[in-house]
Amino acid sequence: MNFPSGSLALWERVGVRAALLLLLTFLAVAPAHALQLTDDRGVSVSFAQSPQRIVSLLPSLTESVCAMDQCQRLVGVDRYSNYPASVRSLPVLGGGLDPNIEGIVALRPDVVLLATSSRASQRLESLGIKVVALEPKSHADVRRVLGKIGVLLDIPEAAGAARLWRTIDASISAAAQSLSPRARRARVYFEVNRGPYAAGESSFIGETLTRLGVKNVVPAALGPFPRLNPEFVVRANPDVIMVGNRSMQAMASYPGWGSIKAVKEQRICVFGVVESDVVVRPGPRMAEAARLMARCLEDKAPGAP
């Protein structure tokens, strides 16, 4: 069959338009791009798209999701996740050591965020639920974990983890610069729990104290959070004692502590429940933790008015 001279060109144009329309339709219905990350267990976890229903069983991870303005993706949290206030209305699913597996499954999460030390990973994975285990223990860990959460949430680096870490880092530096030379000369003991369990130099709390310019009396060689013999603290004789145990009603002294300089001179900061949550969580509020510690040092260091 012979077409009139311009008809072929017309059909070619129609064909191009049809192909473009088909391509646009495909792009409109195509799912978001797949993503993959390796968690702190060394396990590679793949997702067809960024998870929209998230259960978090670690407060620092809960806070990290919310710090990237994605709180609305959380559908359940552990019993200790209490910040920001909006997460307090979510279903509470136990803790890392005693998670409510049935409750988690009922929420149909796309992923469960938890600590590497949690007992829930294998059980949840056996039930077909994806798990990402992340557990920050140092400043470098916090930066890395924020980056992984940014990948999981499919947030551009410049707008998510990188920006958030720059803000944290700059704020810690500002807290350090706010301290007087007198405060920076203090020798500090930080107790995280009764035992006593202390924050050593290698812990994220110890790293913050180092950045503030003070001396931690618990050396890195003892580990991040060692349990000490109370006599160790007596011999160390710190100038200032900080207590970040949220369950402690008041500072309870150990045998022999009456001879410690900080105890004799009442140079002790017992952080309240809300403040303790800030100072003992390695996450987005580390800048606020640095400011709380700096304020304690300025108020309690030897030579303070």
Secondary structure in CASP SS format (residue, H / E / C, confidence):
PFRMAT SS
TARGET T0000
AUTHOR 0000-0000-0000
METHOD secondary structure of the structure
MODEL  1
M C 1.00
N C 1.00
F C 1.00
P C 1.00
S C 1.00
G C 1.00
S H 1.00
L H 1.00
A H 1.00
L H 1.00
W H 1.00
E H 1.00
R H 1.00
V H 1.00
G H 1.00
V H 1.00
R H 1.00
A H 1.00
A H 1.00
L H 1.00
L H 1.00
L H 1.00
L H 1.00
L H 1.00
T H 1.00
F H 1.00
L H 1.00
A H 1.00
V H 1.00
A C 1.00
P C 1.00
A C 1.00
H C 1.00
A C 1.00
L E 1.00
Q E 1.00
L E 1.00
T E 1.00
D C 1.00
D C 1.00
R C 1.00
G C 1.00
V C 1.00
S E 1.00
V E 1.00
S E 1.00
F E 1.00
A C 1.00
Q C 1.00
S C 1.00
P C 1.00
Q C 1.00
R C 1.00
I E 1.00
V E 1.00
S E 1.00
L C 1.00
L C 1.00
P H 1.00
S H 1.00
L H 1.00
T H 1.00
E H 1.00
S H 1.00
V H 1.00
C H 1.00
A H 1.00
M C 1.00
D C 1.00
Q C 1.00
C H 1.00
Q H 1.00
R H 1.00
L E 1.00
V E 1.00
G E 1.00
V E 1.00
D C 1.00
R C 1.00
Y C 1.00
S C 1.00
N C 1.00
Y C 1.00
P C 1.00
A H 1.00
S H 1.00
V H 1.00
R H 1.00
S H 1.00
L C 1.00
P C 1.00
V E 1.00
L C 1.00
G C 1.00
G C 1.00
G C 1.00
L C 1.00
D C 1.00
P C 1.00
N C 1.00
I H 1.00
E H 1.00
G H 1.00
I H 1.00
V H 1.00
A H 1.00
L C 1.00
R C 1.00
P C 1.00
D C 1.00
V E 1.00
V E 1.00
L E 1.00
L E 1.00
A C 1.00
T C 1.00
S C 1.00
S C 1.00
R C 1.00
A C 1.00
S H 1.00
Q H 1.00
R H 1.00
L H 1.00
E H 1.00
S H 1.00
L C 1.00
G C 1.00
I C 1.00
K C 1.00
V E 1.00
V E 1.00
A E 1.00
L C 1.00
E C 1.00
P C 1.00
K C 1.00
S C 1.00
H H 1.00
A H 1.00
D H 1.00
V H 1.00
R H 1.00
R H 1.00
V H 1.00
L H 1.00
G H 1.00
K H 1.00
I H 1.00
G H 1.00
V H 1.00
L H 1.00
L C 1.00
D C 1.00
I C 1.00
P C 1.00
E C 1.00
A C 1.00
A C 1.00
G C 1.00
A H 1.00
A H 1.00
R H 1.00
L H 1.00
W H 1.00
R H 1.00
T H 1.00
I H 1.00
D H 1.00
A H 1.00
S H 1.00
I H 1.00
S H 1.00
A H 1.00
A H 1.00
A H 1.00
Q H 1.00
S C 1.00
L C 1.00
S C 1.00
P H 1.00
R H 1.00
A H 1.00
R H 1.00
R C 1.00
A C 1.00
R E 1.00
V E 1.00
Y E 1.00
F E 1.00
E E 1.00
V E 1.00
N E 1.00
R C 1.00
G C 1.00
P C 1.00
Y E 1.00
A E 1.00
A C 1.00
G C 1.00
E C 1.00
S C 1.00
S C 1.00
F H 1.00
I H 1.00
G H 1.00
E H 1.00
T H 1.00
L H 1.00
T H 1.00
R H 1.00
L H 1.00
G C 1.00
V C 1.00
K E 1.00
N E 1.00
V C 1.00
V C 1.00
P C 1.00
A H 1.00
A H 1.00
L H 1.00
G C 1.00
P C 1.00
F C 1.00
P C 1.00
R E 1.00
L C 1.00
N C 1.00
P H 1.00
E H 1.00
F H 1.00
V H 1.00
V H 1.00
R H 1.00
A H 1.00
N C 1.00
P C 1.00
D C 1.00
V E 1.00
I E 1.00
M E 1.00
V E 1.00
G C 1.00
N C 1.00
R C 1.00
S C 1.00
M C 1.00
Q C 1.00
A C 1.00
M C 1.00
A C 1.00
S C 1.00
Y C 1.00
P C 1.00
G C 1.00
W H 1.00
G H 1.00
S H 1.00
I C 1.00
K H 1.00
A H 1.00
V H 1.00
K H 1.00
E C 1.00
Q C 1.00
R C 1.00
I E 1.00
C E 1.00
V E 1.00
F C 1.00
G C 1.00
V H 1.00
V H 1.00
E H 1.00
S H 1.00
D H 1.00
V H 1.00
V H 1.00
V C 1.00
R C 1.00
P C 1.00
G C 1.00
P C 1.00
R C 1.00
M H 1.00
A H 1.00
E H 1.00
A H 1.00
A H 1.00
R H 1.00
L H 1.00
M H 1.00
A H 1.00
R H 1.00
C H 1.00
L H 1.00
E H 1.00
D H 1.00
K H 1.00
A C 1.00
P C 1.00
G C 1.00
A C 1.00
P C 1.00
END
